[in-house]
Amino acid sequence: MDTTTLAALSGNIATVGYGLAAIGPGIGVGIVVGKAIEGISRQPELQGRLQTQMFIGIAFTEALALIGIATGFIFR
C-alpha cells in the first residue's frame, strides 16, 4: 500500500472509532434519563432533586464523548 492509501485508511478508521466511542455515552444518557423518569413517577415529590441529579449524571456521561473528540484531535 502506498502512503496516500494508508492516510485515507487511518482517517476512516478514526471516524469509525469515534462513532463507536459515541455509542457508550448515548447508552449512558438513555439509562440515566430512564431511571430518573422512573424515580419521578414513583415519588413525584422528589422531582427537583432527581432532575438535578439527572442533569449532573448527563453532564458526566457526555464528558466521555467530549474526551473522545479531544483525543481524536490530539492524536491526529
N, C-alpha and C positions, 0 to 999 in steps of 0.2 A: 504494500500500500504506500502511496506517496503521502507527503505531509498535508496536502490540502484535504485528502480524504480523511486523514486522522483528525484534523482540526474540525471538520464538519461532523464527524462521528462523536467527538468529545462534546461538542455543543449540543447535539441531540440527546446525548446521554445525560447531560446536566439538566436539560429541560424535563426529561422524563423523571430524573431523580427528584427535582423539586416538586413535580406533580405527585409523586408517591409520598414525599415528605408532607405535603399539604393534606393528605388523607387523615393522618393522625389527629391534627388539631380539629379538623372537621368533625370527626367522630367524637372527639372530646367535648366540643361545644354542644353537640347534639345530646350527649349524655348529661352534661351539666344543666342545660335548659330543661330537659325532660324531667330530671329529678327535682328541679326547683318547682316546676309546674305541679308535679305530683305532691310535693310538700305543701304548696299553697292550697291545693284542692283539699288536702286532709286537714289543714289548720289555717283557715283564711286570715285569722288574726295575726299571724306571723309573716304576712306578705312583705312588709317593709324590710324586715331582717333577711328573709330568704332572697328577696330580689337583690339586695345589696351584695350578699354573698355570691349570688349567681353572677353578677357583673364582675366581681373580683375573680371568680373562677374562669370566666370567659377571657378576661384580660391575661391571666397567667397561661391559659391554653393557647391563645393567639400569639403570645410571645414566642412560642415554639416556631410558628410559621415565619415570624419576622427574623428569628435566628437563622432559619433555612434560607431566606432571601439574602441576608448578610453574608452567610457562608458562601453562597454562590458568587457574590462579588469579590470576596476575599481571595478565594482560590482560583480565580479566573486567570 
